[in-house]
Amino acid sequence: MTERSGSDSGPAHKTLEIGMALLIGAFGLVVIFGSIKAGINWGAEGPRAGFFPFYVGAAIVGASAINLWSAQRDDDGRLFAEWGQLRQVMSVVVPTAIYVGSMPFIGLYVASMVFIAWFMRWLGGYRWLTVAAVAIGMPVVTYLVFERWFLVPLPKGPLEEWLGL
Amino acid sequence: MEELANLFHGFAVALQPYNIMLMIIGITLGVIIGVLPGLGGANGVAILLPLTFSMPPTSAIIMLSCIYWGALFGGAITSILFNIPGEPWSVATTFDGYPMAQQGKPGEALTAAFTSSFVGALFAVIMITLVAPLVAGFALRFGPAEKFAVYFLAFCSFVGLSKEPPFKTIAAMMIGFALAAVGLDSITGQLRLTFGVTELLNGFDFLIAVIGLFGIGEILLTMEEGLAFRGGNASINLRVVLQTWRELPAYWMTSLRSCLIGCWMGVTPAGATPASFMSYGIAKRLARRGNNFGKGEIEGVIAPETAAHAAGTSALLPMLSLGVPGSPTAAVLLGGLLIWGLQPGPMLFVEQKEFVWGLIASMYLGNIAGLIVVLTCVPVFAAILRVPFGIIAPLILVLCAIGAYSVHNSTFDVMLMLVFGVLGYLLKKCNYPLAPLVLAIVLGDKAEEAFRQSLLGSQGSLGVFFSNGLVSTIMALGLVALFWSAIQEGYSRLRTSMA
């Protein structure tokens, strides 16, 4: 873990810790709400569908309250991460989100090619030749292993249709 | 002696050429998974699980469990050569393994690590062979209340034994239970917690959660450190191996102790990681050269590796005999059983003799094969590590996406995987344990079913969980485990006030 020093800054660990406890607590409330809708009392067939999740939700809220309290209490001045580190993380999360979001439309193979090429070129800084070799090679190998050898179908888009695969 | 006959029959199954081929493929893939950052045993097995849908179950479990053994072996390679633990359970191996490699003894350290892993695994497999049928036979008499008590014990052990704060463990676990409850209620057939989203009708699949939490989350953690990666060299030759083997028997006491720690921690769902730390700590305290630990002591490699492998292997004992997995990877294997149409739990030993004993026999053979593969191929695996993370990371992300998609052929699952990935990153950073979350998703439905069935029998009275000696004992053990840290604290406070 990074110690707080003059040059690097970032969100405090405590802030994230509190945020996490609140988020999980809110999730617990959603679970309680959903359980009450499904019925938490006894019906003709015994405990109804919301019976068990209701107590699970209550436990989540209870545990989060305690976690919130202890996060509030001890502040050791640690950073969650430096901004630079978080930028690194976001530079993976955002393109992965685009990759995943585009998959239903252009298929897994084309999306993977673009994603691998983007990652290697912009984050890794490789030569175009290396980039092309991996970005095209990986989907081809995937196709052979998954679709041909193990007969597992993967999502395809207009390009595969055009190629007649 | 029926077990012995069954075991020999199992060997006959495992020794079929097709199964041996899968075994070697599994070990090799497993070591690669163990070596690569971001691909661990649990999500590696989860990604490859769809490949086995068309195989006969026995062959499928042989391949998947061998991936698991391979991953256990592989973690040691990166720890020793690069000071980078490929798996959490090999963190303790870096303490003495890496200094040994720095002193020009990487071959000795690797040989000691692999051999200790093998010894630990062998010990655990022998224990499984002897104990599992007994436990399963015993568990056949379990009613719903006893079943719930076993789940209760398993989850309470998490709270008591994990090093994370207990309320964080409880929160993580309950999130898992809540996610498991989403969708169709198996008893009443009613929909719950879906909030009108049709994609949630079937609930959350834990495989997606595993791939996201462990795979994507791990990549994000690694990205924090940037893309820089240091390479290294390794070679093992026969002379070094034989020489190290001559030294090892002197440490039999450490090995035996580590085996016992590993088996205990593996059967109770504490898992391989705490087992390796505990074993290292105890060895450090008891060894004659304990002061030298951390500076390249061979005993400091033997202790954590033996315990980690013993724990990783014995985690399969409760999975096979009770249907309660002892680790996330065992949970994925259990998920595999359900997909192949087998019902995990004590009935396996009665109805699926060939499957169970084939698996147990393959554990013996797989670990022998694993030892041979890692000893002979270390340079190859070390070379994989020299492929920069800038290439490896996108490939792993694509593999995770493929794995997540092929579980249900759904692109919604792939998006869910990313959500779980970000969540996993945040949870890990905030010190919430992920293993109980995953186990709760896997076992949630079963635990709830057992709970509701017991209450049905007792007309809603909780007294059913203390209605006879057996169920009360298990529940009491669970309560002790739940309040273990409080009990320990109280005990030490009592001692200081007495003194």
Interface residues (C-beta under 8 A of the other chain):
Chain A: L16 E17 M20 I24 F27 G28 V31 G34 S35 K37 A38 G39 W42 G43 E45 G46 P47 R48 A49 G50 F51 F52 P53 V56 G57 A59 I60 A63 S64 I66 N67 S70 F80 A81 Q85 L86 Q88 V89 S91 V92 V93 T96 A97 Y99 V100 G101 M103 P104 L108 S112 F115 I116 F119 M120 L123 G124 G125 Y126 T130 V134 M138 T142 F146 F150 L151 V152 P153 L154 P155
Chain B: P50 L51 F53 S54 P165 F167 K168 I170 A171 M174 I175 F177 A178 A181 D185 I187 T188 Q190 L191 R192 L193 F195 I216 I219 L220 M223 E224 E225 G226 L227 P388 G390 I391 A393 P394 L395 L397 V398 A401 I402 Y405 S406 N409 T411 V414 M415 M417 L418 G421 V422 Y425 L426 L427 K429 C430 Y432 E448 F451 R452 L455 L456 G460
